[in-house]
Amino acid sequence: MNQSDITDEDATSEPREASEGLLTLSRDKLLVACILCIGIAGSGIARRVLGELGYHNLGVIVYIGGYAGMIFLLWYGWIRTLNIQGPIARWDWLWAEPVLLQHRVSE
């Protein structure tokens, strides 16, 4: 098969996804990056500013709340939806009904 044998239908029969690459920027990746920046850097900056203004304890609460909120958002948006359950068939014997073995007596 040479270049002249390839038609337009062959070239377009398998569409390529541009968003499949690791380094390509999609909306989900951009949202995760924003949540991480706000959760880590944003809460850290707010904690420092509050600490410099004399509200050290409030700064600590804001930092812990921002960090915990970031973890919750990442879990709720991405990690919770993943199917990370192992094979079920491997553990079926734990919940299976007992099976009585019947021995046949040879006559």
N, C-alpha and C positions, 0 to 999 in steps of 0.2 A: 504494500500500500504506500503510495507516494503522495506528495502534497496535492497533486491535482485530483486525487480520488476523494479528498475530504470535502464534503459539502457544508453548506451553512447549517443544515439540520444536525450534522455530526458535531459541529463546533458548539452548538447551543444546547445539545441534548443533556449535558451535565452542568447545571449551573453551579458556579463557585460562590461560596459565601465569603464575603470580605471580613466578616466579623468573627471568623473562626480562629484567627491567629491570636497568640498570646499577647503580642505587643500592640494589637490594634485596639483603639479606644472606642468602646461602646457606651451606651447610656448606663448600663448596669455597672461597668467598671468605673465610670466617672462618679456615679452615685456612691459606690463603696469608698472611693478615694476621698470624696467630700465628707462622708460620715467619719472616716478615720481621722482626717485632718481636724475637723471640728471637735470630735470626741477626745482626741489626744492633745493637740496643740491649743485648740480653743478653750478647753476646760483648764489647761495648764496656765494659759495667759490670764484667764479670768481669776484663777486662784492667786497668781502673783499680784495682780492689780488689787484685789481685795485684801491681800496680806499687807501690801504697802500702805493701803488706806486705813489699816488698823483693824480690819475684820478678818483676822486669821482663821478663826473657827468657821466662819461663813465661807471663806475661801476653800477650806478643806471639804466642806459639805458640797460646794459647787463642783469641785474637782471629782469627788467620788461619784456624785450624781451624773456628771457629764460622761465619765468613763463607763459607769454602769449602763447609762442610757445608750452609749455607743455599742456596747456589747449586746444589749438587748435588741437594738435595731438590726445589727448584723445577724443575730440568731433568728429573729423573726422574719427578716426579708430573704435570707439566703440559706442559712444552715438548717432551719426547721423544715424546709421543703425538700431537702435531700433524702433520698432513700438509702440509709446506711445500715439497713437491717441485713443480717446474714441469711443464709439459706435456711428456710423453715423445715424442710424435709429432714434435716439432720437432727432436729430436736423433737420430732413428732412422737418419738417413743415415750417422752415424759408425760404426754397428755393422752396417749392412745388408750383405748379400752383394752383390758387384758384379754388376750387370746388364749383359749384353751387348746392345748395341743392334743390331738386324738391319735393315739398309736393304733395302727392296724396290726392285728395279730395275724400272722400268716397261718393259713390252715393247711 
